[in-house]
Amino acid sequence: MPRHFKKGVKREHHFLKGLEKPLEEIAAIPGVKKVIPGRIYASDSRGFEVKVSRETKTGLKLIAKSDGSVQEVFLVVDRKDREAVKDAISAMFQ
């Protein structure tokens, strides 16, 4: 695995507060090949939330919210595994 990956999560850039551990749990879901955190935006969100936003060409896009910020997270997932991964993520963050 490339040098910036640890426990299946790319660690070249920053994470929202409290997001690192949940991303490691998502990386452990069968079918998830890589977890790549994306851009962080300011927001008026409160609390912590992770949800599946949409499918991409290579997998899934998640939106993570944490006290005043929102971060995109991209998952590399094979097409055949996407529904199972969506269900597992929904079950984790209910």
C-alpha positions in Angstrom: 0.0 0.0 0.0 1.3 3.5 -0.8 3.1 5.4 2.0 0.3 7.7 3.0 -2.1 4.9 3.7 -2.5 3.4 7.2 -5.2 1.0 8.2 -6.8 1.5 4.7 -7.2 5.3 5.2 -5.2 7.9 3.3 -3.4 10.2 5.8 -1.8 12.8 3.7 -4.2 15.6 4.7 -6.4 16.5 7.6 -9.5 15.0 9.1 -12.5 16.5 10.8 -12.4 16.2 14.6 -13.5 12.7 15.6 -13.4 11.3 12.1 -10.2 9.3 12.1 -11.5 6.3 14.1 -14.8 6.0 12.1 -12.9 6.0 8.9 -10.7 3.1 10.1 -13.9 1.2 10.9 -15.3 2.0 7.4 -12.0 0.8 5.9 -12.4 -2.5 7.7 -15.8 -3.2 6.0 -15.4 -6.0 3.5 -15.4 -4.6 -0.1 -13.8 -1.2 0.8 -10.4 -1.0 -0.8 -9.4 2.6 0.1 -10.7 5.5 2.1 -9.7 8.9 0.8 -10.6 12.0 2.8 -11.4 15.0 0.6 -12.1 18.7 1.0 -13.2 20.3 4.3 -15.8 23.1 4.2 -17.2 25.4 6.8 -20.8 24.7 7.8 -23.4 25.5 10.5 -23.7 21.7 11.3 -23.8 20.6 14.9 -23.0 17.1 16.2 -21.4 14.2 14.3 -22.8 12.5 11.2 -21.5 10.3 8.4 -23.7 9.4 5.5 -23.5 8.1 1.9 -24.0 10.9 -0.5 -23.8 9.2 -3.9 -22.1 6.6 -6.1 -19.0 7.6 -8.1 -17.2 5.9 -11.0 -14.8 4.2 -8.5 -17.1 3.7 -5.5 -19.0 5.9 -3.1 -18.9 9.5 -1.8 -19.6 10.1 1.9 -20.4 13.4 3.7 -19.0 13.7 7.2 -20.3 16.5 9.4 -18.7 17.6 12.7 -19.4 20.8 14.7 -19.1 23.5 12.1 -17.4 21.6 9.3 -18.2 19.2 6.5 -15.8 16.9 4.8 -16.1 14.8 1.6 -14.8 11.2 1.9 -14.3 9.0 -1.1 -14.4 5.2 -1.0 -12.9 2.9 -3.6 -15.4 0.0 -3.8 -16.2 -2.6 -6.5 -19.6 -2.2 -8.1 -20.8 -5.6 -6.8 -20.0 -4.6 -3.2 -21.5 -1.1 -3.1 -24.9 -2.0 -1.7 -23.5 -4.1 1.1 -21.0 -1.2 2.0 -23.9 1.3 1.9 -25.9 -0.9 4.3 -22.9 -1.4 6.6 -22.2 2.4 6.8 -25.9 3.2 7.5 -26.0 0.6 10.3 -22.8 2.0 11.8 -24.1 5.6 12.0 -27.7 5.3 13.1 
